Amino acid sequence: MVVIDPGHGGHDPGAISAQKVQEKAITLAIAKLLKQHIEKSGIARVELTRSTDVFLPIEARVEFARKRKARLMISLHADSLEHNPFIGQGGSENARIRGATLYTMSETASDPETAAYAERENNADVSVGTSTPQESATVHDILTELMTRETHVLSQHFASSLMGELKPFVNMSKIPLRSARFRVLKAPDVPSVLFEMGYLSNVEDAKLLTSDIWRGAIATATTQAVKGYVGR
């Protein structure tokens, strides 16, 4: 079982491009295409955390994968860097940043930019009026303990494999493999990767994210990575 998680949805549009294309629509369209590719290959069963334009809290996405005993979860996103304080003061400098990035779970962020991105995504529920459950120190310690070495290794292995499959077809960011404490990746028993497919704040990426040919390349490369992961 592979669970694909189209980021955002419903009253949470996610990032929005200059052409008013919403992240939630992009992630859902590519998730459906990826589901078709993987199922057609016969290598795994696939379920989507959402198949329509509805809002799902982050905790519900994690529980969705856990209840289905998923062996892999891929969370799809397409961010914007319009207000990134670690790359400048916004505007033209941020607009030049582009490319795909793969994130895995880590208690310590790989860099300040990733820490800021994780915080934005983790607080997405709050920004649209949904309360975020608070973890006590004890619960946090238990989750950390339960998150086994195998889960970490498998998540990192899939991220590396996916990067290798994507490189011939997709422009990767300057640092394509990163990590931080993303709530959507916190399931201790489900290897999980957040796939940032590109930046809607970049004109070239925004065009590609709406291109059928580019989406097909993304789906093909990801399916190949899943095939290798299942085989391993």
PALODREN-368530 format. One record per residue: residue in three letters; x, y, z of N, C-alpha, C in turn. Coordinates in steps of 0.2 Angstrom, whole numbers, padded with zeros to 4 digits, always signed. Layout:
BEGIN
alaXYZXYZXYZ;...
end
This chain:
BEGIN
met+0004-0006+0000+0000+0000+0000+0004+0006+0000;val+0003+0010-0005+0006+0017-0005+0001+0022-0005;val+0002+0027+0000-0003+0033+0001+0000+0039-0002;ile-0003+0042-0006-0001+0049-0009-0006+0054-0006;asp-0002+0059-0004-0006+0064+0000-0005+0071-0004;pro-0011+0073-0008-0011+0079-0011-0011+0085-0006;gly-0006+0089-0005-0006+0094+0000-0011+0099-0001;his-0013+0102+0005-0018+0107+0005-0025+0105+0003;gly-0030+0110+0001-0037+0108-0001-0042+0111+0003;gly-0048+0112-0001-0054+0115+0002-0052+0122+0003;his-0054+0125+0009-0052+0132+0011-0045+0134+0012;asp-0041+0129+0011-0033+0130+0012-0030+0129+0005;pro-0030+0134+0001-0027+0134-0006-0020+0132-0007;gly-0016+0134-0001-0009+0133-0002-0006+0139-0005;ala+0000+0138-0009+0003+0143-0012-0001+0145-0019;ile+0000+0151-0021-0004+0153-0027+0001+0157-0032;ser+0001+0155-0038+0005+0158-0043+0003+0165-0045;ala+0007+0168-0049+0005+0175-0051-0001+0174-0056;gln-0002+0169-0059-0007+0167-0064-0013+0165-0060;lys-0013+0165-0053-0018+0163-0049-0020+0155-0049;val-0015+0151-0051-0015+0144-0050-0014+0142-0043;gln-0018+0138-0040-0017+0136-0033-0014+0129-0032;glu-0010+0129-0027-0006+0123-0025-0011+0117-0024;lys-0016+0118-0021-0021+0113-0020-0023+0109-0026;ala-0024+0113-0031-0026+0110-0038-0021+0106-0041;ile-0015+0109-0041-0009+0105-0044-0008+0099-0040;thr-0007+0099-0034-0006+0093-0030-0011+0087-0031;leu-0017+0089-0032-0023+0084-0033-0022+0081-0040;ala-0021+0085-0045-0021+0083-0052-0015+0078-0052;ile-0009+0080-0050-0003+0076-0050-0004+0069-0046;ala-0007+0070-0040-0008+0064-0036-0013+0059-0040;lys-0018+0061-0043-0022+0057-0047-0018+0053-0053;leu-0014+0057-0056-0010+0054-0062-0005+0049-0059;leu-0002+0051-0054+0003+0046-0051+0000+0040-0048;lys-0006+0040-0046-0010+0034-0044-0011+0030-0050;gln-0013+0033-0055-0014+0029-0061-0008+0025-0064;his-0002+0029-0064+0004+0026-0066+0006+0020-0061;ile+0006+0021-0055+0008+0016-0050+0003+0010-0051;glu-0003+0011-0051-0008+0005-0051-0007+0001-0058;lys-0006+0005-0063-0005+0002-0070+0001-0002-0070;ser+0006+0000-0066+0012-0004-0066+0011-0011-0062;gly+0006-0011-0058+0005-0017-0054+0009-0018-0048;ile+0013-0013-0046+0018-0014-0041+0016-0013-0034;ala+0010-0009-0034+0007-0008-0027+0000-0005-0028;arg-0003-0006-0022-0010-0003-0022-0009+0004-0019;val-0014+0009-0021-0013+0016-0020-0019+0019-0017;glu-0019+0023-0012-0025+0027-0010-0022+0034-0009;leu-0027+0039-0010-0026+0046-0010-0029+0048-0003;thr-0025+0052+0001-0028+0055+0007-0035+0059+0005;arg-0035+0062-0001-0041+0066-0003-0041+0065-0011;ser-0047+0064-0013-0048+0063-0020-0052+0069-0023;thr-0054+0074-0019-0058+0079-0021-0055+0086-0017;asp-0058+0091-0019-0056+0098-0016-0059+0099-0009;val-0056+0095-0004-0058+0095+0003-0052+0097+0007;phe-0054+0100+0013-0048+0101+0018-0047+0095+0023;leu-0041+0093+0024-0040+0088+0029-0034+0091+0033;pro-0035+0091+0040-0030+0092+0045-0024+0088+0044;ile-0018+0090+0046-0012+0086+0045-0013+0080+0049;glu-0015+0080+0055-0016+0074+0059-0020+0069+0055;ala-0025+0071+0052-0029+0066+0048-0026+0063+0043;arg-0021+0066+0039-0017+0064+0034-0013+0058+0036;val-0009+0059+0042-0005+0055+0045-0009+0048+0047;glu-0014+0049+0050-0018+0044+0053-0021+0040+0047;phe-0023+0043+0041-0025+0039+0035-0020+0034+0033;ala-0014+0036+0033-0008+0032+0031-0007+0026+0036;arg-0007+0028+0042-0006+0023+0047-0012+0018+0048;lys-0018+0020+0047-0024+0015+0048-0023+0010+0042;arg-0021+0012+0036-0021+0008+0030-0014+0004+0030;lys-0010+0004+0035-0004+0001+0036+0001+0002+0030;ala+0001+0008+0028+0005+0010+0022+0012+0009+0023;arg+0015+0006+0017+0022+0005+0018+0026+0011+0015;leu+0023+0016+0012+0026+0022+0010+0020+0028+0009;met+0022+0034+0011+0018+0039+0010+0022+0045+0007;ile+0019+0048+0001+0022+0053-0003+0017+0059-0002;ser+0019+0064+0001+0015+0070+0002+0018+0075-0004;leu+0013+0077-0008+0015+0082-0014+0013+0089-0012;his+0018+0093-0014+0017+0101-0013+0021+0105-0018;ala+0019+0111-0019+0022+0116-0023+0022+0123-0020;asp+0027+0124-0017+0028+0130-0012+0029+0137-0016;ser+0029+0142-0012+0031+0149-0015+0036+0152-0010;leu+0041+0155-0013+0046+0158-0009+0046+0166-0009;glu+0040+0169-0010+0039+0176-0010+0041+0179-0003;his+0040+0176+0002+0042+0179+0009+0047+0175+0012;asn+0052+0172+0009+0057+0168+0012+0062+0173+0015;pro+0063+0173+0022+0068+0178+0024+0075+0175+0024;phe+0076+0169+0022+0083+0166+0022+0086+0167+0015;ile+0082+0169+0010+0085+0170+0003+0085+0177+0001;gly+0083+0182+0005+0083+0189+0003+0076+0192+0006;gln+0075+0197+0003+0069+0201+0005+0063+0200+0000;gly+0063+0194-0003+0057+0193-0008+0059+0196-0014;gly+0053+0197-0019+0054+0200-0025+0058+0196-0030;ser+0062+0199-0034+0065+0196-0040+0070+0190-0038;glu+0073+0191-0032+0078+0187-0030+0075+0180-0028;asn+0070+0180-0024+0066+0174-0023+0063+0171-0029;ala+0061+0175-0034+0057+0173-0040+0062+0168-0044;arg+0069+0169-0043+0073+0165-0047+0074+0158-0044;ile+0073+0157-0038+0074+0151-0035+0069+0146-0038;arg+0071+0140-0040+0067+0135-0043+0069+0128-0042;gly+0065+0123-0044+0067+0116-0044+0064+0112-0038;ala+0064+0105-0039+0061+0100-0035+0065+0099-0029;thr+0062+0098-0023+0066+0096-0017+0062+0090-0013;leu+0066+0086-0010+0063+0080-0006+0065+0081+0001;tyr+0060+0081+0005+0061+0082+0012+0059+0075+0016;thr+0063+0074+0021+0062+0068+0026+0061+0071+0033;met+0059+0067+0037+0058+0069+0044+0065+0069+0048;ser+0066+0074+0052+0071+0074+0057+0070+0079+0062;glu+0072+0078+0068+0070+0082+0074+0074+0089+0073;thr+0080+0088+0070+0084+0094+0068+0084+0096+0061;ala+0082+0102+0059+0082+0104+0052+0089+0104+0049;ser+0089+0102+0043+0095+0102+0039+0098+0109+0038;asp+0094+0114+0038+0096+0121+0037+0090+0126+0039;pro+0092+0132+0040+0086+0137+0042+0081+0138+0038;glu+0082+0138+0031+0077+0138+0026+0071+0133+0027;thr+0074+0126+0028+0070+0121+0028+0066+0121+0035;ala+0069+0124+0040+0066+0124+0047+0060+0129+0046;ala+0061+0135+0042+0055+0139+0041+0050+0137+0037;tyr+0052+0133+0032+0047+0129+0028+0042+0124+0032;ala+0046+0120+0036+0042+0116+0040+0037+0119+0045;glu+0040+0125+0047+0035+0128+0052+0029+0131+0048;arg+0030+0133+0042+0024+0136+0038+0019+0130+0037;glu+0022+0124+0035+0018+0119+0033+0014+0116+0040;asn+0018+0116+0045+0015+0113+0051+0010+0117+0054;asn+0010+0124+0052+0005+0128+0055-0001+0130+0050;ala-0001+0126+0044-0006+0127+0039-0013+0127+0042;asp-0014+0122+0046-0020+0121+0049-0023+0127+0053;val-0018+0130+0057-0019+0136+0061-0021+0142+0056;ser-0018+0143+0050-0019+0148+0046-0026+0148+0043;val-0029+0142+0043-0036+0142+0040-0041+0141+0045;gly-0039+0142+0051-0044+0142+0057-0045+0135+0060;thr-0040+0131+0059-0041+0124+0063-0036+0124+0068;ser-0038+0122+0074-0033+0121+0080-0028+0116+0078;thr-0022+0117+0081-0016+0112+0080-0016+0108+0087;pro-0016+0102+0087-0015+0098+0093-0008+0099+0096;gln-0008+0100+0102-0002+0101+0106+0001+0095+0108;glu+0007+0093+0107+0010+0087+0110+0014+0089+0116;ser+0012+0085+0121+0016+0085+0128+0023+0083+0127;ala+0027+0085+0131+0034+0082+0131+0034+0075+0131;thr+0030+0072+0135+0030+0064+0136+0028+0061+0129;val+0023+0064+0126+0020+0061+0120+0026+0062+0114;his+0029+0068+0114+0034+0069+0110+0040+0064+0110;asp+0042+0062+0116+0047+0058+0118+0045+0051+0115;ile+0039+0049+0117+0036+0042+0114+0036+0042+0107;leu+0034+0047+0103+0034+0047+0096+0041+0046+0093;thr+0046+0050+0096+0052+0050+0094+0055+0043+0095;glu+0054+0039+0101+0056+0033+0102+0053+0028+0097;leu+0047+0028+0096+0043+0024+0091+0046+0024+0084;met+0048+0030+0082+0050+0031+0076+0057+0028+0074;thr+0056+0022+0072+0062+0017+0072+0067+0019+0067;arg+0073+0016+0068+0079+0017+0063+0077+0015+0056;glu+0073+0009+0056+0071+0007+0049+0067+0012+0046;thr+0062+0015+0049+0058+0020+0046+0062+0026+0043;his+0067+0028+0047+0071+0034+0045+0075+0031+0039;val+0078+0026+0039+0082+0023+0033+0078+0022+0027;leu+0072+0019+0028+0068+0018+0022+0066+0025+0019;ser+0064+0030+0023+0062+0036+0020+0068+0040+0016;gln+0074+0039+0019+0079+0042+0016+0081+0039+0010;his+0081+0032+0010+0082+0028+0004+0077+0030-0002;phe+0071+0030+0000+0066+0032-0006+0068+0039-0008;ala+0069+0044-0004+0070+0051-0006+0076+0051-0011;ser+0082+0047-0009+0088+0047-0013+0086+0044-0020;ser+0082+0038-0020+0080+0035-0026+0076+0039-0030;leu+0071+0043-0027+0067+0047-0031+0071+0053-0034;met+0076+0055-0031+0080+0061-0033+0084+0058-0040;gly+0086+0052-0039+0090+0049-0045+0085+0048-0051;glu+0079+0046-0050+0075+0045-0055+0072+0052-0058;leu+0072+0057-0054+0069+0064-0057+0075+0068-0060;lys+0081+0067-0058+0086+0071-0061+0087+0072-0069;pro+0086+0066-0073+0086+0067-0080+0080+0071-0083;phe+0075+0072-0079+0069+0075-0082+0067+0081-0079;val+0069+0082-0072+0066+0088-0068+0072+0092-0065;asn+0071+0098-0066+0076+0103-0063+0076+0102-0055;met+0081+0100-0052+0081+0100-0045+0084+0106-0042;ser+0082+0107-0035+0084+0113-0032+0092+0113-0030;lys+0095+0118-0028+0102+0118-0026+0103+0113-0021;ile+0099+0112-0016+0100+0107-0011+0094+0102-0011;pro+0094+0097-0015+0088+0093-0017+0085+0088-0011;leu+0090+0087-0006+0088+0082-0001+0089+0086+0006;arg+0083+0087+0009+0083+0091+0015+0079+0087+0021;ser+0079+0090+0027+0075+0087+0032+0073+0092+0037;ala+0068+0090+0041+0066+0094+0046+0060+0091+0050;arg+0057+0094+0055+0052+0090+0059+0045+0092+0056;phe+0043+0089+0050+0037+0090+0047+0031+0086+0050;arg+0026+0089+0052+0021+0085+0056+0018+0080+0051;val+0017+0081+0045+0014+0076+0040+0019+0070+0039;leu+0025+0070+0041+0030+0065+0040+0031+0061+0047;lys+0027+0063+0052+0029+0060+0059+0027+0053+0060;ala+0023+0050+0056+0021+0043+0058+0027+0039+0059;pro+0027+0036+0065+0033+0032+0067+0034+0025+0063;asp+0028+0023+0060+0028+0016+0057+0027+0017+0049;val+0027+0023+0046+0026+0024+0039+0032+0028+0036;pro+0036+0025+0032+0041+0029+0029+0038+0034+0025;ser+0040+0040+0025+0036+0046+0022+0041+0051+0019;val+0039+0054+0014+0043+0059+0010+0039+0065+0008;leu+0041+0071+0009+0037+0077+0006+0041+0079+0000;phe+0037+0078-0005+0040+0080-0012+0037+0087-0014;glu+0042+0091-0014+0041+0098-0016+0043+0099-0023;met+0037+0099-0028+0038+0098-0035+0041+0104-0038;gly+0041+0109-0035+0043+0116-0038+0040+0122-0035;tyr+0042+0128-0037+0040+0134-0034+0035+0138-0038;leu+0029+0139-0036+0024+0143-0039+0026+0150-0040;ser+0031+0152-0036+0034+0159-0036+0039+0160-0042;asn+0041+0154-0045+0045+0155-0051+0041+0154-0057;val+0042+0158-0062+0038+0158-0068+0039+0151-0072;glu+0045+0149-0073+0047+0143-0076+0044+0137-0073;asp+0044+0136-0066+0041+0131-0062+0034+0131-0063;ala+0031+0137-0062+0024+0137-0062+0021+0135-0069;lys+0024+0136-0074+0022+0133-0081+0023+0126-0081;leu+0028+0123-0079+0029+0116-0079+0024+0112-0075;leu+0023+0115-0069+0018+0112-0064+0011+0111-0067;thr+0009+0115-0072+0003+0114-0076+0003+0111-0083;ser+0010+0109-0084+0011+0105-0091+0009+0098-0090;asp+0005+0095-0095+0003+0088-0095+0010+0084-0096;ile+0014+0086-0101+0020+0082-0102+0025+0082-0096;trp+0026+0088-0093+0030+0088-0087+0027+0083-0081;arg+0020+0084-0080+0017+0080-0075+0018+0072-0077;gly+0018+0071-0083+0019+0064-0085+0026+0061-0083;ala+0031+0066-0084+0037+0064-0082+0038+0063-0075;ile+0035+0067-0071+0035+0067-0064+0032+0060-0062;ala+0026+0058-0065+0023+0052-0063+0027+0046-0065;thr+0030+0046-0071+0034+0041-0073+0040+0040-0068;ala+0044+0045-0067+0050+0045-0063+0048+0042-0056;thr+0043+0045-0053+0041+0043-0046+0039+0035-0046;thr+0035+0033-0051+0033+0026-0051+0039+0022-0052;gln+0044+0024-0055+0050+0020-0056+0054+0019-0049;ala+0054+0025-0045+0057+0025-0038+0053+0021-0034;val+0046+0021-0034+0042+0016-0030+0043+0009-0032;lys+0044+0007-0038+0046+0001-0040+0052-0002-0037;gly+0057+0002-0037+0064+0001-0034+0063+0000-0027;tyr+0059+0004-0024+0058+0004-0016+0054-0003-0014;val+0049-0004-0018+0045-0011-0017+0050-0017-0018;gly+0054-0017-0023+0058-0022-0024+0063-0023-0019;arg+0066-0018-0016+0071-0018-0011+0068-0020-0004;
end
